[in-house]
Amino acid sequence: MQKMKPLIALCSALALLLAGGCATMEGIGKDLEKAGEEIQEASES
């Protein structure tokens, strides 16, 4: 189950990114940064 957490976080982040529909490059950058933070947090726990 430990290996699944980063995968679940990545899938969740991608779903949010797609659902949010970024209109600008700045928005995409912020979403990617947030996704990276979520993955990092999931891998630390």
Residue pairs with C-beta under 8 A, 6 or more apart in sequence:
5 42
5 43
5 45
6 39
6 42
6 43
8 42
9 38
9 39
9 41
9 42
9 43
10 35
10 39
12 38
13 31
13 34
13 35
13 38
13 39
14 35
16 31
16 34
16 35
17 31
17 32
17 35
20 27
20 31
22 28
22 31
